């Protein structure tokens, strides 16, 4: 446990794990937890748009920080990323911006820029930004400039290609980085065009790396008394997602290529069509393969020299997968799930989002959460403290709803 000391205000010590996250689940159900979180007392300025920086900001806001989202006059572009729209903005925007305050600030207006800088110097503990490369430097809102005035500030820049190199000034978006970072080259079916992973894994992963950096800097600041400039980027995040595949190439000089639902170097380890759906079976060890062969009614595979161990199965995966596919296709997903689970072979049906959201496991974990004051429901943070998951405290803000806190005036 350690303490966090916000900057630029009277001393306020904030316990990292406050009472609301140290109660047991039973205690929590008996009384409502106080509306605070581990980062209550910290103020975050989010110069962010789209996904990466807003996701990082939302993590901090859901953990109790005051997050002030700085928006242009027509708002974050994500407000219009629909349909569907939900209570005034796109579902994308609403899902990434609950608990925040929205301040409209014209970044081309010297007076408003000066007001923003004064607010950062006097109020902010953390700044998160993912504006286009070079923009914050032009405005004097870069980390070096701000820390020169407020050395305890923690500044996190979520860039596109990183702060160095020939591409450092180029913008970037999730699909571009899935392509450039090698993810798409390994995603999809062999012999077919590259496929983007449906979820925004690069954007949201970059937001998570930003949070890891911020937490590290907060911890370090307790000793040093000074902040840090943190750089993360979409490209670097994309490379981290393919680090296991890259290690195989670095070791062998051979490209993994597209694997469909499978994984290079592990066989059998993929999805199959059943008579009514799809199922993924992960028999990633010799003992699990023995169990799988018995479930499928093919004990002779255990004596087949082509399948005696994982390296042999990798070499002969085309033949093995063809035989497994033919068998699995004869029965339903539920049939195979029951048999495989009874035999201890890891497996899972390929759920659509509706099935995942309605599943008893999702319900038991309390993953789908209501947003106070709205009819909206979103998936919560994938973390709990002593059995208690942080909850949304406030709805996503209307554009410019809180501008007066910065400019001391109402939005026109």
C-alpha positions in Angstrom: 0.0 0.0 0.0 1.3 3.5 -0.8 -0.1 7.0 -0.8 -0.6 9.5 -3.6 -0.2 13.2 -3.2 -2.0 15.4 -5.7 -0.1 18.4 -7.0 -0.9 22.1 -6.9 -3.5 22.0 -4.1 -3.5 21.8 -0.3 -2.0 18.5 0.8 -4.4 15.6 0.4 -3.2 12.1 1.0 -5.2 9.5 -0.9 -4.9 5.8 0.1 -4.3 3.6 -2.9 -6.8 0.9 -1.7 -9.5 2.8 0.1 -12.3 1.3 2.2 -14.7 0.9 -0.6 -12.4 -1.7 -2.2 -11.3 -3.5 0.9 -14.7 -4.7 2.1 -15.8 -8.3 1.4 -18.4 -9.1 -1.2 -20.9 -9.9 1.6 -20.3 -6.6 3.3 -20.7 -4.7 0.1 -24.1 -6.3 -0.6 -25.3 -5.2 2.8 -24.4 -1.5 2.5 -23.7 0.8 -0.4 -20.0 1.6 -0.8 -19.0 5.2 -0.7 -18.7 6.9 -4.1 -14.9 7.1 -4.1 -12.1 5.0 -5.5 -8.4 4.4 -5.3 -7.6 7.6 -7.2 -10.1 9.9 -5.5 -8.4 13.3 -5.2 -6.4 13.0 -8.4 -7.2 15.2 -11.3 -6.6 14.1 -14.9 -6.6 16.2 -18.0 -7.5 14.1 -21.1 -6.5 15.8 -24.3 -7.8 12.7 -26.0 -10.1 11.6 -28.8 -11.1 8.3 -30.5 -10.2 5.3 -28.4 -6.7 5.0 -26.9 -6.5 8.1 -24.6 -10.3 8.0 -23.7 -9.9 4.4 -22.7 -7.0 5.2 -20.4 -8.9 8.2 -19.0 -11.9 6.0 -18.3 -9.9 3.5 -16.4 -8.6 6.2 -14.1 -12.1 7.7 -13.8 -13.7 4.4 -12.9 -11.0 4.1 -10.2 -12.1 7.4 -8.7 -10.0 10.1 -10.4 -11.6 13.3 -11.6 -11.1 13.2 -15.4 -11.6 16.4 -17.4 -12.0 15.7 -21.1 -10.9 18.6 -23.3 -12.9 18.6 -26.6 -12.9 20.8 -29.7 -16.0 22.8 -30.5 -17.8 20.0 -32.4 -16.5 17.4 -29.9 -14.6 14.1 -30.0 -15.1 12.5 -33.4 -16.2 9.4 -31.6 -19.4 11.1 -30.6 -20.5 10.6 -34.2 -19.2 7.0 -34.7 -22.6 5.5 -35.3 -25.3 4.2 -35.5 -26.1 3.0 -33.0 -26.5 6.1 -30.9 -27.4 6.0 -27.3 -28.8 8.9 -25.3 -27.2 11.6 -27.5 -23.9 10.1 -28.7 -22.6 7.0 -30.4 -22.5 3.8 -28.3 -18.7 3.8 -28.9 -18.3 7.2 -27.3 -20.6 6.5 -24.4 -18.8 3.3 -23.6 -15.4 5.1 -23.4 -16.3 8.3 -21.5 -18.5 7.6 -18.5 -17.6 9.4 -15.3 -15.8 12.3 -17.1 -16.4 16.0 -17.3 -16.4 17.6 -20.8 -14.8 21.0 -21.3 -14.8 22.7 -24.8 -11.5 24.5 -25.4 -10.5 26.1 -28.6 -6.9 25.2 -29.0 -6.4 27.9 -31.6 -7.4 30.6 -29.1 -4.4 31.9 -27.1 -6.6 33.0 -24.2 -8.2 29.6 -23.9 -4.8 27.8 -24.2 -3.5 30.0 -21.4 -6.5 29.1 -19.3 -5.9 25.4 -19.9 -2.2 25.7 -19.0 -3.0 27.5 -15.8 -5.5 24.9 -14.9 -3.0 22.1 -15.5 -0.3 23.9 -13.4 -2.6 24.5 -10.5 -5.0 21.5 -10.6 -3.7 18.6 -12.6 -1.8 15.5 -11.4 -1.9 13.7 -14.8 -2.2 14.7 -18.4 -3.1 12.1 -21.1 -2.9 13.1 -24.7 -3.2 11.5 -28.2 -3.4 14.6 -30.4 -1.8 14.4 -33.8 2.0 14.2 -33.8 3.6 17.6 -33.2 0.4 19.4 -32.2 1.1 19.6 -28.5 4.6 20.9 -29.1 3.1 23.7 -31.2 0.7 24.6 -28.4 3.2 24.3 -25.6 1.2 21.5 -24.1 3.9 18.9 -24.5 5.3 17.1 -21.5 8.7 18.9 -21.5 7.1 22.3 -21.4 4.5 21.5 -18.8 6.9 19.7 -16.4 9.3 22.6 -16.6 6.6 24.6 -14.8 5.1 21.8 -12.7 7.7 19.1 -12.1 5.4 16.8 -10.2 3.1 16.4 -13.2 2.8 13.0 -14.8 2.4 13.3 -18.6 1.4 10.4 -20.8 1.6 10.6 -24.6 -0.2 8.0 -26.6 1.3 8.3 -30.0 1.0 6.5 -33.3 4.4 5.2 -34.4 6.4 6.3 -31.3 8.5 9.3 -30.5 11.5 8.4 -32.6 12.2 7.1 -36.1 11.2 8.0 -39.7 7.5 7.6 -39.1 7.3 9.5 -35.8 5.2 12.3 -37.4 2.6 10.1 -39.0 -0.8 9.6 -37.6 -2.2 6.2 -36.9 -5.4 4.3 -36.2 -6.1 0.8 -35.0 -6.6 -1.0 -38.4 -3.5 0.7 -39.8 -1.4 -0.6 -36.9 -2.9 -4.1 -37.0 -1.7 -4.0 -40.6 1.7 -2.4 -40.2 2.5 -4.2 -36.9 2.1 -7.6 -38.4 -1.1 -8.6 -36.6 -3.2 -8.9 -39.8 -0.5 -11.0 -41.6 -1.2 -13.8 -39.0 -5.0 -13.3 -38.7 -7.5 -15.1 -40.9 -7.5 -18.3 -43.0 -4.4 -19.4 -45.1 -4.7 -18.4 -48.7 -7.2 -15.6 -48.1 -6.9 -11.9 -47.6 -5.6 -10.5 -44.3 -8.2 -9.9 -41.6 -8.4 -7.3 -38.9 -9.1 -8.5 -35.3 -12.6 -7.2 -34.7 -11.9 -5.7 -31.3 -9.8 -2.5 -31.2 -7.0 -4.4 -29.5 -4.3 -1.9 -30.5 -6.1 1.2 -29.4 -7.3 -0.3 -26.1 -4.0 -2.1 -25.5 -2.2 1.2 -25.9 -4.5 2.8 -23.3 -3.7 -0.1 -20.9 0.1 0.4 -21.5 -0.5 4.1 -20.8 -2.1 3.2 -17.4 0.8 0.9 -16.6 3.2 3.8 -17.2 1.1 6.2 -15.2 0.9 3.8 -12.2 4.6 3.3 -12.3 5.2 7.0 -12.4 2.8 7.6 -9.5 4.7 5.0 -7.4 8.0 6.5 -8.3 6.9 10.0 -7.5 6.3 9.0 -3.9 10.1 8.6 -3.6 11.5 11.1 -6.1 8.9 13.9 -5.7 8.9 14.5 -9.4 6.8 13.3 -12.3 7.6 11.6 -15.6 7.0 11.8 -19.3 5.5 8.5 -20.5 5.5 7.5 -24.1 3.4 4.6 -25.5 2.3 4.1 -29.0 0.0 2.1 -31.2 2.8 0.6 -33.2 4.7 -0.5 -30.1 1.5 -2.0 -28.7 0.9 -3.9 -31.9 4.5 -5.4 -31.8 3.8 -6.6 -28.2 0.7 -8.5 -29.3 2.8 -10.4 -31.9 5.9 -10.9 -29.6 5.3 -14.6 -29.3 5.0 -15.0 -33.1 8.0 -12.8 -33.7 10.1 -14.9 -31.3 9.3 -17.9 -33.5 10.5 -16.1 -36.6 13.6 -14.8 -34.9 14.4 -18.4 -33.8 13.7 -20.1 -37.0 13.7 -17.6 -39.8 10.2 -18.9 -40.9 7.1 -16.8 -40.9 4.1 -18.2 -39.1 1.5 -17.0 -41.6 -2.2 -17.2 -41.1 -3.5 -19.8 -38.7 -7.3 -19.4 -38.8 -8.4 -20.2 -35.3 -5.2 -22.2 -34.6 -1.8 -21.3 -33.2 1.6 -22.0 -34.7 3.7 -24.6 -32.8 0.8 -26.2 -30.9 -1.4 -29.0 -32.4 -4.3 -29.7 -32.0 -5.3 -26.2 -30.9 -8.0 -24.6 -33.0 -11.7 -24.3 -33.8 -14.0 -26.7 -35.7 -17.5 -26.6 -37.2 -20.0 -28.8 -35.4 -23.4 -29.8 -36.7 -25.0 -26.6 -35.3 -22.1 -24.2 -34.6 -18.4 -24.0 -33.7 -16.2 -25.2 -30.9 -12.6 -24.5 -30.0 -10.6 -27.4 -28.6 -7.2 -26.7 -27.0 -5.5 -30.0 -26.5 -2.1 -28.4 -26.1 -0.2 -31.2 -24.4 0.5 -34.9 -25.1 -1.7 -36.0 -22.2 -4.6 -33.8 -23.4 -4.2 -35.2 -26.9 -4.6 -38.7 -25.5 -7.8 -37.6 -23.8 -9.1 -36.0 -27.0 -8.3 -39.1 -29.1 -10.4 -41.2 -26.7 -13.3 -38.8 -26.7 -13.3 -38.8 -30.5 -13.2 -42.6 -30.6 -9.8 -42.8 -32.2 -7.5 -44.5 -29.6 -5.3 -45.7 -32.5 -4.0 -42.2 -33.0 -2.0 -42.7 -29.8 0.1 -45.3 -31.6 0.4 -43.4 -34.9 4.0 -42.2 -35.4 2.7 -39.1 -37.0 1.0 -38.0 -33.8 3.2 -39.3 -31.0 4.2 -35.9 -29.7 3.6 -32.2 -30.4 6.4 -31.6 -32.9 5.2 -34.6 -34.9 1.6 -33.3 -34.7 2.8 -29.9 -35.9 4.5 -31.5 -38.9 1.4 -33.5 -39.8 -1.3 -31.1 -38.7 -3.0 -31.0 -42.1 -3.8 -34.7 -41.9 -4.7 -34.6 -38.2 -7.0 -31.6 -38.5 -8.8 -33.1 -41.4 -9.7 -36.2 -39.4 -10.7 -34.2 -36.3 -12.9 -31.9 -38.4 -14.8 -34.8 -40.0 -15.6 -36.3 -36.7 -16.6 -33.1 -34.8 -18.9 -32.0 -37.7 -21.2 -35.1 -37.0 -22.5 -33.8 -33.6 -23.7 -30.6 -31.9 -21.6 -28.2 -30.0 -23.3 -29.1 -26.7 -22.6 -32.8 -27.4 -18.9 -32.2 -27.7 -18.7 -29.7 -24.9 -20.2 -32.2 -22.5 -17.9 -35.0 -23.5 -14.7 -32.9 -23.6 -15.4 -31.2 -20.3 -16.0 -34.6 -18.7 -12.6 -35.8 -20.0 -10.8 -32.6 -18.9 -10.0 -31.4 -22.4 -10.2 -27.6 -22.6 -12.9 -26.4 -25.0 -15.3 -23.5 -25.5 -18.2 -22.8 -27.8 -17.7 -19.9 -30.2 -20.2 -17.4 -28.6 -21.6 -14.4 -30.3 -21.7 -11.2 -28.2 -25.4 -11.8 -27.2 -24.5 -15.3 -25.9 -21.5 -14.0 -24.0 -23.5 -11.1 -22.4 -26.3 -13.5 -21.4 -24.1 -16.2 -20.0 -24.4 -17.1 -16.3 -20.7 -16.6 -15.9 -20.9 -13.0 -17.1 -23.8 -12.4 -14.8 -22.1 -14.1 -11.8 -19.1 -11.8 -12.2 -21.3 -8.7 -12.5 -19.5 -7.6 -15.6 -22.5 -5.8 -17.2 -23.0 -2.6 -15.2 -25.7 0.1 -15.1 -24.6 3.7 -15.6 -26.3 5.9 -13.0 -28.8 8.4 -14.3 -29.1 6.7 -17.7 -30.6 3.6 -19.3 -27.1 2.6 -20.6 -25.3 -0.5 -19.6 -21.7 -1.3 -20.3 -19.1 -3.9 -19.5 -17.1 -2.9 -16.5 -13.4 -2.9 -15.8 -11.9 -6.4 -15.8 -10.5 -6.1 -12.3 -11.9 -6.4 -8.7 -10.5 -5.3 -5.3 -11.2 -7.9 -2.6 -14.1 -9.1 -4.6 -15.6 -5.7 -5.5 -15.6 -4.5 -9.1 -15.4 -0.7 -9.6 -18.7 0.8 -10.7 -19.6 3.7 -13.0 -20.2 6.8 -10.9 -21.6 9.2 -13.5 -22.9 9.2 -17.0 -20.8 10.2 -20.1 -20.8 14.0 -20.3 -22.7 16.1 -22.8 -20.4 18.1 -25.1 -19.1 21.1 -23.1 -21.2 20.3 -20.1 -18.4 21.4 -17.7 -16.7 24.1 -19.7 -17.2 26.7 -17.0 -14.7 25.0 -14.6 -11.9 25.9 -17.0 -13.0 29.1 -18.7 -15.3 30.4 -15.9 -18.2 30.8 -18.3 -21.1 28.8 -19.7 -20.8 27.1 -23.1 -22.7 29.3 -25.6 
